Amino acid sequence: MSYRLKGPGIPMRFAHTNLVATNWKKRAHFYQRVFDCTPVPPERELAGEWLDRDGLSKANLRGIYIVKIKKWQKTNDV
């Protein structure tokens, strides 16, 4: 899934950004408040051997997707 800007200007596509934070809830709240982003539940918690193989022994990733909906047009091209 990707998003395209509506309106005139240079055509561009934005697909994904990953942010790393020690306090992901505080960071997500900032993006919701400042950029009017919307959380997409559920909260996710990822762990396991597949993550350990990347050199992150016993890692545990937690967070939530947040998206900017109002100014972006949803498209199905990947």
DOZA-754787 format. One record per atom (N, C-alpha, C, O): residue number from 1; residue in three letters; atom name; x, y, z. Coordinates in Angstrom, 1 decimal, decimal comma, padded with zeros to 4 digits, m for minus. Example, Ala and Ser with C-alpha at 12.3 -4.5 7.8 and 13.67 -1.06 7.14 Angstrom:
BEGIN
<site marti="1" margu="ALA" kero="N" east="013,2" north="m005,7" up="007,8"/>
<site marti="1" margu="ALA" kero="CA" east="012,3" north="m004,5" up="007,8"/>
<site marti="1" margu="ALA" kero="C" east="013,2" north="m003,3" up="007,8"/>
<site marti="1" margu="ALA" kero="O" east="014,2" north="m003,3" up="008,5"/>
<site marti="2" margu="SER" kero="N" east="012,8" north="m002,2" up="007,1"/>
<site marti="2" margu="SER" kero="CA" east="013,7" north="m001,1" up="007,1"/>
<site marti="2" margu="SER" kero="C" east="012,9" north="000,0" up="007,9"/>
<site marti="2" margu="SER" kero="O" east="013,4" north="001,1" up="008,0"/>
***
This chain:
BEGIN
<site marti="1" margu="MET" kero="N" east="000,9" north="m001,2" up="000,0"/>
<site marti="1" margu="MET" kero="CA" east="000,0" north="000,0" up="000,0"/>
<site marti="1" margu="MET" kero="C" east="000,9" north="001,2" up="000,0"/>
<site marti="1" margu="MET" kero="O" east="001,9" north="001,2" up="000,7"/>
<site marti="2" margu="SER" kero="N" east="000,5" north="002,2" up="m000,7"/>
<site marti="2" margu="SER" kero="CA" east="001,3" north="003,5" up="m000,8"/>
<site marti="2" margu="SER" kero="C" east="000,3" north="004,7" up="m000,8"/>
<site marti="2" margu="SER" kero="O" east="m000,9" north="004,5" up="m001,0"/>
<site marti="3" margu="TYR" kero="N" east="000,8" north="005,8" up="m000,7"/>
<site marti="3" margu="TYR" kero="CA" east="000,0" north="007,0" up="m000,7"/>
<site marti="3" margu="TYR" kero="C" east="000,6" north="008,1" up="m001,7"/>
<site marti="3" margu="TYR" kero="O" east="001,8" north="008,2" up="m001,8"/>
<site marti="4" margu="ARG" kero="N" east="m000,3" north="008,8" up="m002,3"/>
<site marti="4" margu="ARG" kero="CA" east="000,1" north="009,9" up="m003,3"/>
<site marti="4" margu="ARG" kero="C" east="m000,5" north="011,2" up="m002,8"/>
<site marti="4" margu="ARG" kero="O" east="m001,7" north="011,2" up="m002,3"/>
<site marti="5" margu="LEU" kero="N" east="000,2" north="012,3" up="m003,0"/>
<site marti="5" margu="LEU" kero="CA" east="m000,3" north="013,6" up="m002,6"/>
<site marti="5" margu="LEU" kero="C" east="m001,5" north="014,0" up="m003,6"/>
<site marti="5" margu="LEU" kero="O" east="m001,4" north="013,7" up="m004,8"/>
<site marti="6" margu="LYS" kero="N" east="m002,5" north="014,6" up="m003,1"/>
<site marti="6" margu="LYS" kero="CA" east="m003,6" north="015,1" up="m003,9"/>
<site marti="6" margu="LYS" kero="C" east="m003,2" north="016,5" up="m004,3"/>
<site marti="6" margu="LYS" kero="O" east="m002,5" north="017,2" up="m003,6"/>
<site marti="7" margu="GLY" kero="N" east="m003,6" north="017,0" up="m005,5"/>
<site marti="7" margu="GLY" kero="CA" east="m003,5" north="018,4" up="m005,9"/>
<site marti="7" margu="GLY" kero="C" east="m002,3" north="018,6" up="m006,8"/>
<site marti="7" margu="GLY" kero="O" east="m001,6" north="017,6" up="m007,2"/>
<site marti="8" margu="PRO" kero="N" east="m002,1" north="019,8" up="m007,2"/>
<site marti="8" margu="PRO" kero="CA" east="m001,0" north="020,1" up="m008,2"/>
<site marti="8" margu="PRO" kero="C" east="000,4" north="020,0" up="m007,5"/>
<site marti="8" margu="PRO" kero="O" east="000,5" north="019,9" up="m006,3"/>
<site marti="9" margu="GLY" kero="N" east="001,4" north="020,0" up="m008,4"/>
<site marti="9" margu="GLY" kero="CA" east="002,8" north="019,9" up="m007,9"/>
<site marti="9" margu="GLY" kero="C" east="003,5" north="018,7" up="m008,5"/>
<site marti="9" margu="GLY" kero="O" east="003,0" north="018,1" up="m009,4"/>
<site marti="10" margu="ILE" kero="N" east="004,6" north="018,4" up="m007,9"/>
<site marti="10" margu="ILE" kero="CA" east="005,5" north="017,3" up="m008,4"/>
<site marti="10" margu="ILE" kero="C" east="004,9" north="016,0" up="m007,9"/>
<site marti="10" margu="ILE" kero="O" east="004,6" north="015,9" up="m006,7"/>
<site marti="11" margu="PRO" kero="N" east="004,6" north="015,1" up="m008,8"/>
<site marti="11" margu="PRO" kero="CA" east="004,0" north="013,8" up="m008,4"/>
<site marti="11" margu="PRO" kero="C" east="005,1" north="013,1" up="m007,5"/>
<site marti="11" margu="PRO" kero="O" east="006,2" north="012,9" up="m007,9"/>
<site marti="12" margu="MET" kero="N" east="004,6" north="012,6" up="m006,3"/>
<site marti="12" margu="MET" kero="CA" east="005,5" north="011,8" up="m005,5"/>
<site marti="12" margu="MET" kero="C" east="004,7" north="010,8" up="m004,8"/>
<site marti="12" margu="MET" kero="O" east="003,5" north="010,9" up="m004,6"/>
<site marti="13" margu="ARG" kero="N" east="005,4" north="009,8" up="m004,3"/>
<site marti="13" margu="ARG" kero="CA" east="004,8" north="008,7" up="m003,6"/>
<site marti="13" margu="ARG" kero="C" east="005,6" north="008,5" up="m002,3"/>
<site marti="13" margu="ARG" kero="O" east="006,8" north="008,5" up="m002,2"/>
<site marti="14" margu="PHE" kero="N" east="004,8" north="008,3" up="m001,2"/>
<site marti="14" margu="PHE" kero="CA" east="005,4" north="008,0" up="000,1"/>
<site marti="14" margu="PHE" kero="C" east="004,8" north="006,7" up="000,6"/>
<site marti="14" margu="PHE" kero="O" east="003,6" north="006,5" up="000,6"/>
<site marti="15" margu="ALA" kero="N" east="005,7" north="005,8" up="001,0"/>
<site marti="15" margu="ALA" kero="CA" east="005,2" north="004,4" up="001,3"/>
<site marti="15" margu="ALA" kero="C" east="005,4" north="004,1" up="002,8"/>
<site marti="15" margu="ALA" kero="O" east="004,5" north="003,5" up="003,4"/>
<site marti="16" margu="HIS" kero="N" east="006,6" north="004,4" up="003,4"/>
<site marti="16" margu="HIS" kero="CA" east="006,8" north="003,9" up="004,8"/>
<site marti="16" margu="HIS" kero="C" east="008,0" north="004,7" up="005,4"/>
<site marti="16" margu="HIS" kero="O" east="008,9" north="005,0" up="004,8"/>
<site marti="17" margu="THR" kero="N" east="007,8" north="004,9" up="006,7"/>
<site marti="17" margu="THR" kero="CA" east="008,9" north="005,4" up="007,5"/>
<site marti="17" margu="THR" kero="C" east="008,9" north="004,7" up="008,8"/>
<site marti="17" margu="THR" kero="O" east="007,9" north="004,5" up="009,4"/>
<site marti="18" margu="ASN" kero="N" east="010,1" north="004,3" up="009,3"/>
<site marti="18" margu="ASN" kero="CA" east="010,2" north="003,6" up="010,6"/>
<site marti="18" margu="ASN" kero="C" east="011,0" north="004,4" up="011,5"/>
<site marti="18" margu="ASN" kero="O" east="012,1" north="004,9" up="011,2"/>
<site marti="19" margu="LEU" kero="N" east="010,4" north="004,7" up="012,7"/>
<site marti="19" margu="LEU" kero="CA" east="011,1" north="005,5" up="013,7"/>
<site marti="19" margu="LEU" kero="C" east="011,4" north="004,7" up="014,9"/>
<site marti="19" margu="LEU" kero="O" east="010,6" north="003,8" up="015,3"/>
<site marti="20" margu="VAL" kero="N" east="012,6" north="004,9" up="015,4"/>
<site marti="20" margu="VAL" kero="CA" east="013,1" north="004,1" up="016,6"/>
<site marti="20" margu="VAL" kero="C" east="013,0" north="005,1" up="017,8"/>
<site marti="20" margu="VAL" kero="O" east="013,6" north="006,2" up="017,7"/>
<site marti="21" margu="ALA" kero="N" east="012,4" north="004,7" up="018,9"/>
<site marti="21" margu="ALA" kero="CA" east="012,3" north="005,6" up="020,1"/>
<site marti="21" margu="ALA" kero="C" east="012,4" north="004,7" up="021,4"/>
<site marti="21" margu="ALA" kero="O" east="011,9" north="003,6" up="021,3"/>
<site marti="22" margu="THR" kero="N" east="012,9" north="005,3" up="022,4"/>
<site marti="22" margu="THR" kero="CA" east="012,9" north="004,5" up="023,7"/>
<site marti="22" margu="THR" kero="C" east="011,5" north="004,6" up="024,3"/>
<site marti="22" margu="THR" kero="O" east="011,1" north="003,7" up="025,1"/>
<site marti="23" margu="ASN" kero="N" east="010,7" north="005,6" up="024,0"/>
<site marti="23" margu="ASN" kero="CA" east="009,3" north="005,7" up="024,5"/>
<site marti="23" margu="ASN" kero="C" east="008,4" north="005,9" up="023,3"/>
<site marti="23" margu="ASN" kero="O" east="008,1" north="007,0" up="022,9"/>
<site marti="24" margu="TRP" kero="N" east="008,0" north="004,8" up="022,7"/>
<site marti="24" margu="TRP" kero="CA" east="007,2" north="004,8" up="021,5"/>
<site marti="24" margu="TRP" kero="C" east="005,8" north="005,5" up="021,6"/>
<site marti="24" margu="TRP" kero="O" east="005,3" north="006,1" up="020,7"/>
<site marti="25" margu="LYS" kero="N" east="005,2" north="005,3" up="022,8"/>
<site marti="25" margu="LYS" kero="CA" east="003,9" north="005,9" up="023,0"/>
<site marti="25" margu="LYS" kero="C" east="004,0" north="007,4" up="023,0"/>
<site marti="25" margu="LYS" kero="O" east="003,1" north="008,1" up="022,5"/>
<site marti="26" margu="LYS" kero="N" east="005,1" north="008,0" up="023,6"/>
<site marti="26" margu="LYS" kero="CA" east="005,2" north="009,4" up="023,6"/>
<site marti="26" margu="LYS" kero="C" east="005,5" north="009,9" up="022,2"/>
<site marti="26" margu="LYS" kero="O" east="005,0" north="011,0" up="021,8"/>
<site marti="27" margu="ARG" kero="N" east="006,3" north="009,2" up="021,5"/>
<site marti="27" margu="ARG" kero="CA" east="006,6" north="009,6" up="020,1"/>
<site marti="27" margu="ARG" kero="C" east="005,4" north="009,5" up="019,2"/>
<site marti="27" margu="ARG" kero="O" east="005,1" north="010,4" up="018,4"/>
<site marti="28" margu="ALA" kero="N" east="004,6" north="008,5" up="019,4"/>
<site marti="28" margu="ALA" kero="CA" east="003,3" north="008,3" up="018,6"/>
<site marti="28" margu="ALA" kero="C" east="002,4" north="009,5" up="018,9"/>
<site marti="28" margu="ALA" kero="O" east="001,7" north="010,0" up="018,0"/>
<site marti="29" margu="HIS" kero="N" east="002,3" north="009,8" up="020,2"/>
<site marti="29" margu="HIS" kero="CA" east="001,4" north="010,9" up="020,6"/>
<site marti="29" margu="HIS" kero="C" east="001,8" north="012,2" up="020,0"/>
<site marti="29" margu="HIS" kero="O" east="001,0" north="013,0" up="019,6"/>
<site marti="30" margu="PHE" kero="N" east="003,1" north="012,5" up="019,9"/>
<site marti="30" margu="PHE" kero="CA" east="003,7" north="013,7" up="019,3"/>
<site marti="30" margu="PHE" kero="C" east="003,2" north="013,8" up="017,8"/>
<site marti="30" margu="PHE" kero="O" east="002,7" north="014,8" up="017,4"/>
<site marti="31" margu="TYR" kero="N" east="003,3" north="012,7" up="017,1"/>
<site marti="31" margu="TYR" kero="CA" east="002,9" north="012,7" up="015,7"/>
<site marti="31" margu="TYR" kero="C" east="001,4" north="012,9" up="015,5"/>
<site marti="31" margu="TYR" kero="O" east="000,9" north="013,5" up="014,6"/>
<site marti="32" margu="GLN" kero="N" east="000,6" north="012,3" up="016,4"/>
<site marti="32" margu="GLN" kero="CA" east="m000,8" north="012,5" up="016,4"/>
<site marti="32" margu="GLN" kero="C" east="m001,2" north="013,9" up="016,7"/>
<site marti="32" margu="GLN" kero="O" east="m002,1" north="014,5" up="016,0"/>
<site marti="33" margu="ARG" kero="N" east="m000,5" north="014,6" up="017,6"/>
<site marti="33" margu="ARG" kero="CA" east="m000,9" north="015,9" up="018,0"/>
<site marti="33" margu="ARG" kero="C" east="m000,3" north="017,0" up="017,0"/>
<site marti="33" margu="ARG" kero="O" east="m001,1" north="017,9" up="016,6"/>
<site marti="34" margu="VAL" kero="N" east="000,9" north="016,8" up="016,6"/>
<site marti="34" margu="VAL" kero="CA" east="001,5" north="017,8" up="015,8"/>
<site marti="34" margu="VAL" kero="C" east="001,2" north="017,7" up="014,3"/>
<site marti="34" margu="VAL" kero="O" east="000,9" north="018,7" up="013,6"/>
<site marti="35" margu="PHE" kero="N" east="001,1" north="016,4" up="013,8"/>
<site marti="35" margu="PHE" kero="CA" east="000,9" north="016,2" up="012,4"/>
<site marti="35" margu="PHE" kero="C" east="m000,5" north="015,7" up="012,1"/>
<site marti="35" margu="PHE" kero="O" east="m000,8" north="015,3" up="010,9"/>
<site marti="36" margu="ASP" kero="N" east="m001,4" north="015,6" up="013,1"/>
<site marti="36" margu="ASP" kero="CA" east="m002,7" north="015,1" up="012,9"/>
<site marti="36" margu="ASP" kero="C" east="m002,8" north="013,7" up="012,3"/>
<site marti="36" margu="ASP" kero="O" east="m003,6" north="013,3" up="011,5"/>
<site marti="37" margu="CYS" kero="N" east="m001,8" north="012,8" up="012,8"/>
<site marti="37" margu="CYS" kero="CA" east="m001,8" north="011,4" up="012,4"/>
<site marti="37" margu="CYS" kero="C" east="m002,8" north="010,6" up="013,1"/>
<site marti="37" margu="CYS" kero="O" east="m003,2" north="011,0" up="014,2"/>
<site marti="38" margu="THR" kero="N" east="m003,2" north="009,5" up="012,6"/>
<site marti="38" margu="THR" kero="CA" east="m004,2" north="008,6" up="013,2"/>
<site marti="38" margu="THR" kero="C" east="m003,6" north="007,3" up="013,5"/>
<site marti="38" margu="THR" kero="O" east="m003,0" north="006,7" up="012,6"/>
<site marti="39" margu="PRO" kero="N" east="m003,7" north="006,7" up="014,7"/>
<site marti="39" margu="PRO" kero="CA" east="m003,2" north="005,4" up="015,0"/>
<site marti="39" margu="PRO" kero="C" east="m004,0" north="004,3" up="014,4"/>
<site marti="39" margu="PRO" kero="O" east="m005,2" north="004,5" up="014,2"/>
<site marti="40" margu="VAL" kero="N" east="m003,4" north="003,3" up="014,0"/>
<site marti="40" margu="VAL" kero="CA" east="m004,0" north="002,1" up="013,3"/>
<site marti="40" margu="VAL" kero="C" east="m003,8" north="000,9" up="014,2"/>
<site marti="40" margu="VAL" kero="O" east="m002,7" north="000,3" up="014,2"/>
<site marti="41" margu="PRO" kero="N" east="m004,8" north="000,6" up="015,1"/>
<site marti="41" margu="PRO" kero="CA" east="m004,6" north="m000,6" up="016,0"/>
<site marti="41" margu="PRO" kero="C" east="m004,5" north="m001,9" up="015,3"/>
<site marti="41" margu="PRO" kero="O" east="m004,9" north="m001,9" up="014,1"/>
<site marti="42" margu="PRO" kero="N" east="m004,1" north="m002,9" up="015,9"/>
<site marti="42" margu="PRO" kero="CA" east="m003,7" north="m003,0" up="017,3"/>
<site marti="42" margu="PRO" kero="C" east="m002,2" north="m002,6" up="017,5"/>
<site marti="42" margu="PRO" kero="O" east="m001,5" north="m002,4" up="016,6"/>
<site marti="43" margu="GLU" kero="N" east="m001,9" north="m002,4" up="018,8"/>
<site marti="43" margu="GLU" kero="CA" east="m000,5" north="m002,2" up="019,1"/>
<site marti="43" margu="GLU" kero="C" east="000,2" north="m003,5" up="018,8"/>
<site marti="43" margu="GLU" kero="O" east="m000,4" north="m004,6" up="018,9"/>
<site marti="44" margu="ARG" kero="N" east="001,4" north="m003,4" up="018,3"/>
<site marti="44" margu="ARG" kero="CA" east="002,2" north="m004,6" up="017,9"/>
<site marti="44" margu="ARG" kero="C" east="003,4" north="m004,9" up="018,8"/>
<site marti="44" margu="ARG" kero="O" east="004,0" north="m003,9" up="019,3"/>
<site marti="45" margu="GLU" kero="N" east="003,6" north="m006,1" up="019,0"/>
<site marti="45" margu="GLU" kero="CA" east="004,8" north="m006,6" up="019,8"/>
<site marti="45" margu="GLU" kero="C" east="005,4" north="m007,7" up="019,0"/>
<site marti="45" margu="GLU" kero="O" east="004,8" north="m008,8" up="018,8"/>
<site marti="46" margu="LEU" kero="N" east="006,7" north="m007,5" up="018,5"/>
<site marti="46" margu="LEU" kero="CA" east="007,3" north="m008,4" up="017,7"/>
<site marti="46" margu="LEU" kero="C" east="008,6" north="m009,0" up="018,4"/>
<site marti="46" margu="LEU" kero="O" east="009,4" north="m008,2" up="018,9"/>
<site marti="47" margu="ALA" kero="N" east="008,8" north="m010,3" up="018,3"/>
<site marti="47" margu="ALA" kero="CA" east="010,0" north="m010,9" up="018,9"/>
<site marti="47" margu="ALA" kero="C" east="010,1" north="m012,3" up="018,3"/>
<site marti="47" margu="ALA" kero="O" east="009,2" north="m012,8" up="017,7"/>
<site marti="48" margu="GLY" kero="N" east="011,3" north="m012,9" up="018,5"/>
<site marti="48" margu="GLY" kero="CA" east="011,4" north="m014,2" up="018,0"/>
<site marti="48" margu="GLY" kero="C" east="012,8" north="m014,5" up="017,3"/>
<site marti="48" margu="GLY" kero="O" east="013,6" north="m013,6" up="017,2"/>
<site marti="49" margu="GLU" kero="N" east="012,9" north="m015,7" up="016,9"/>
<site marti="49" margu="GLU" kero="CA" east="014,2" north="m016,1" up="016,2"/>
<site marti="49" margu="GLU" kero="C" east="014,5" north="m015,3" up="015,0"/>
<site marti="49" margu="GLU" kero="O" east="015,6" north="m015,0" up="014,7"/>
<site marti="50" margu="TRP" kero="N" east="013,4" north="m015,0" up="014,2"/>
<site marti="50" margu="TRP" kero="CA" east="013,6" north="m014,2" up="013,0"/>
<site marti="50" margu="TRP" kero="C" east="014,3" north="m012,9" up="013,2"/>
<site marti="50" margu="TRP" kero="O" east="015,1" north="m012,4" up="012,4"/>
<site marti="51" margu="LEU" kero="N" east="014,0" north="m012,3" up="014,4"/>
<site marti="51" margu="LEU" kero="CA" east="014,6" north="m011,0" up="014,8"/>
<site marti="51" margu="LEU" kero="C" east="016,0" north="m011,2" up="015,3"/>
<site marti="51" margu="LEU" kero="O" east="016,9" north="m010,4" up="015,1"/>
<site marti="52" margu="ASP" kero="N" east="016,2" north="m012,3" up="016,1"/>
<site marti="52" margu="ASP" kero="CA" east="017,5" north="m012,6" up="016,7"/>
<site marti="52" margu="ASP" kero="C" east="018,6" north="m012,9" up="015,6"/>
<site marti="52" margu="ASP" kero="O" east="019,7" north="m012,6" up="015,8"/>
<site marti="53" margu="ARG" kero="N" east="018,1" north="m013,4" up="014,4"/>
<site marti="53" margu="ARG" kero="CA" east="019,1" north="m013,6" up="013,3"/>
<site marti="53" margu="ARG" kero="C" east="019,7" north="m012,4" up="012,8"/>
<site marti="53" margu="ARG" kero="O" east="020,8" north="m012,4" up="012,2"/>
<site marti="54" margu="ASP" kero="N" east="019,1" north="m011,2" up="013,0"/>
<site marti="54" margu="ASP" kero="CA" east="019,6" north="m010,0" up="012,5"/>
<site marti="54" margu="ASP" kero="C" east="020,6" north="m009,4" up="013,5"/>
<site marti="54" margu="ASP" kero="O" east="021,0" north="m008,2" up="013,3"/>
<site marti="55" margu="GLY" kero="N" east="021,1" north="m010,1" up="014,5"/>
<site marti="55" margu="GLY" kero="CA" east="022,1" north="m009,7" up="015,4"/>
<site marti="55" margu="GLY" kero="C" east="021,5" north="m008,9" up="016,6"/>
<site marti="55" margu="GLY" kero="O" east="022,2" north="m008,3" up="017,4"/>
<site marti="56" margu="LEU" kero="N" east="020,2" north="m009,0" up="016,8"/>
<site marti="56" margu="LEU" kero="CA" east="019,5" north="m008,3" up="017,9"/>
<site marti="56" margu="LEU" kero="C" east="019,1" north="m009,4" up="018,9"/>
<site marti="56" margu="LEU" kero="O" east="017,9" north="m009,6" up="019,0"/>
<site marti="57" margu="SER" kero="N" east="020,0" north="m009,9" up="019,6"/>
<site marti="57" margu="SER" kero="CA" east="019,7" north="m011,1" up="020,5"/>
<site marti="57" margu="SER" kero="C" east="018,6" north="m010,7" up="021,5"/>
<site marti="57" margu="SER" kero="O" east="018,8" north="m009,7" up="022,3"/>
<site marti="58" margu="LYS" kero="N" east="017,6" north="m011,5" up="021,6"/>
<site marti="58" margu="LYS" kero="CA" east="016,5" north="m011,3" up="022,5"/>
<site marti="58" margu="LYS" kero="C" east="015,8" north="m010,0" up="022,4"/>
<site marti="58" margu="LYS" kero="O" east="015,3" north="m009,4" up="023,4"/>
<site marti="59" margu="ALA" kero="N" east="015,7" north="m009,4" up="021,2"/>
<site marti="59" margu="ALA" kero="CA" east="015,1" north="m008,1" up="020,9"/>
<site marti="59" margu="ALA" kero="C" east="013,6" north="m008,3" up="021,0"/>
<site marti="59" margu="ALA" kero="O" east="013,0" north="m009,3" up="020,8"/>
<site marti="60" margu="ASN" kero="N" east="012,9" north="m007,2" up="021,4"/>
<site marti="60" margu="ASN" kero="CA" east="011,5" north="m007,1" up="021,5"/>
<site marti="60" margu="ASN" kero="C" east="011,1" north="m005,8" up="020,9"/>
<site marti="60" margu="ASN" kero="O" east="011,3" north="m004,7" up="021,6"/>
<site marti="61" margu="LEU" kero="N" east="010,4" north="m005,7" up="019,8"/>
<site marti="61" margu="LEU" kero="CA" east="010,0" north="m004,5" up="019,2"/>
<site marti="61" margu="LEU" kero="C" east="008,5" north="m004,3" up="019,5"/>
<site marti="61" margu="LEU" kero="O" east="007,7" north="m005,1" up="019,3"/>
<site marti="62" margu="ARG" kero="N" east="008,2" north="m003,0" up="019,9"/>
<site marti="62" margu="ARG" kero="CA" east="006,8" north="m002,7" up="020,3"/>
<site marti="62" margu="ARG" kero="C" east="006,4" north="m001,4" up="019,6"/>
<site marti="62" margu="ARG" kero="O" east="007,3" north="m000,5" up="019,5"/>
<site marti="63" margu="GLY" kero="N" east="005,2" north="m001,2" up="019,2"/>
<site marti="63" margu="GLY" kero="CA" east="004,7" north="000,0" up="018,7"/>
<site marti="63" margu="GLY" kero="C" east="003,4" north="m000,1" up="018,0"/>
<site marti="63" margu="GLY" kero="O" east="002,6" north="m001,0" up="018,2"/>
<site marti="64" margu="ILE" kero="N" east="003,0" north="000,9" up="017,2"/>
<site marti="64" margu="ILE" kero="CA" east="001,8" north="001,0" up="016,5"/>
<site marti="64" margu="ILE" kero="C" east="002,0" north="001,7" up="015,2"/>
<site marti="64" margu="ILE" kero="O" east="002,9" north="002,6" up="015,1"/>
<site marti="65" margu="TYR" kero="N" east="001,2" north="001,4" up="014,2"/>
<site marti="65" margu="TYR" kero="CA" east="001,2" north="002,2" up="013,0"/>
<site marti="65" margu="TYR" kero="C" east="000,5" north="003,5" up="013,2"/>
<site marti="65" margu="TYR" kero="O" east="m000,6" north="003,5" up="013,8"/>
<site marti="66" margu="ILE" kero="N" east="001,0" north="004,6" up="012,6"/>
<site marti="66" margu="ILE" kero="CA" east="000,3" north="005,8" up="012,6"/>
<site marti="66" margu="ILE" kero="C" east="000,3" north="006,3" up="011,2"/>
<site marti="66" margu="ILE" kero="O" east="001,3" north="006,2" up="010,5"/>
<site marti="67" margu="VAL" kero="N" east="m000,8" north="006,9" up="010,7"/>
<site marti="67" margu="VAL" kero="CA" east="m000,9" north="007,3" up="009,3"/>
<site marti="67" margu="VAL" kero="C" east="m001,5" north="008,7" up="009,2"/>
<site marti="67" margu="VAL" kero="O" east="m002,2" north="009,1" up="010,1"/>
<site marti="68" margu="LYS" kero="N" east="m001,1" north="009,4" up="008,2"/>
<site marti="68" margu="LYS" kero="CA" east="m001,7" north="010,7" up="007,9"/>
<site marti="68" margu="LYS" kero="C" east="m002,7" north="010,5" up="006,8"/>
<site marti="68" margu="LYS" kero="O" east="m002,3" north="010,1" up="005,6"/>
<site marti="69" margu="ILE" kero="N" east="m004,0" north="010,7" up="007,0"/>
<site marti="69" margu="ILE" kero="CA" east="m005,0" north="010,3" up="006,1"/>
<site marti="69" margu="ILE" kero="C" east="m005,6" north="011,5" up="005,3"/>
<site marti="69" margu="ILE" kero="O" east="m005,8" north="011,3" up="004,1"/>
<site marti="70" margu="LYS" kero="N" east="m005,8" north="012,6" up="006,0"/>
<site marti="70" margu="LYS" kero="CA" east="m006,6" north="013,6" up="005,4"/>
<site marti="70" margu="LYS" kero="C" east="m006,0" north="014,2" up="004,0"/>
<site marti="70" margu="LYS" kero="O" east="m006,8" north="014,5" up="003,1"/>
<site marti="71" margu="LYS" kero="N" east="m004,7" north="014,3" up="003,9"/>
<site marti="71" margu="LYS" kero="CA" east="m004,1" north="015,0" up="002,7"/>
<site marti="71" margu="LYS" kero="C" east="m003,6" north="013,9" up="001,8"/>
<site marti="71" margu="LYS" kero="O" east="m003,0" north="014,3" up="000,8"/>
<site marti="72" margu="TRP" kero="N" east="m003,8" north="012,7" up="002,0"/>
<site marti="72" margu="TRP" kero="CA" east="m003,2" north="011,6" up="001,2"/>
<site marti="72" margu="TRP" kero="C" east="m004,3" north="010,8" up="000,5"/>
<site marti="72" margu="TRP" kero="O" east="m005,4" north="010,6" up="001,1"/>
<site marti="73" margu="GLN" kero="N" east="m004,1" north="010,4" up="m000,7"/>
<site marti="73" margu="GLN" kero="CA" east="m005,1" north="009,6" up="m001,4"/>
<site marti="73" margu="GLN" kero="C" east="m004,6" north="008,2" up="m001,4"/>
<site marti="73" margu="GLN" kero="O" east="m003,5" north="007,9" up="m001,9"/>
<site marti="74" margu="LYS" kero="N" east="m005,3" north="007,3" up="m000,9"/>
<site marti="74" margu="LYS" kero="CA" east="m004,9" north="005,9" up="m000,8"/>
<site marti="74" margu="LYS" kero="C" east="m005,0" north="005,2" up="m002,2"/>
<site marti="74" margu="LYS" kero="O" east="m005,9" north="005,4" up="m002,9"/>
<site marti="75" margu="THR" kero="N" east="m003,9" north="004,5" up="m002,5"/>
<site marti="75" margu="THR" kero="CA" east="m003,8" north="003,8" up="m003,8"/>
<site marti="75" margu="THR" kero="C" east="m003,4" north="002,4" up="m003,5"/>
<site marti="75" margu="THR" kero="O" east="m002,9" north="002,1" up="m002,5"/>
<site marti="76" margu="ASN" kero="N" east="m003,6" north="001,5" up="m004,5"/>
<site marti="76" margu="ASN" kero="CA" east="m003,2" north="000,1" up="m004,3"/>
<site marti="76" margu="ASN" kero="C" east="m001,9" north="m000,2" up="m005,0"/>
<site marti="76" margu="ASN" kero="O" east="m001,5" north="m001,4" up="m005,0"/>
<site marti="77" margu="ASP" kero="N" east="m001,3" north="000,7" up="m005,7"/>
<site marti="77" margu="ASP" kero="CA" east="m000,1" north="000,4" up="m006,4"/>
<site marti="77" margu="ASP" kero="C" east="001,1" north="000,3" up="m005,4"/>
<site marti="77" margu="ASP" kero="O" east="001,1" north="001,1" up="m004,5"/>
<site marti="78" margu="VAL" kero="N" east="001,9" north="m000,7" up="m005,5"/>
<site marti="78" margu="VAL" kero="CA" east="003,0" north="m000,9" up="m004,5"/>
<site marti="78" margu="VAL" kero="C" east="004,3" north="m000,6" up="m005,2"/>
<site marti="78" margu="VAL" kero="O" east="005,4" north="m000,7" up="m004,6"/>
***
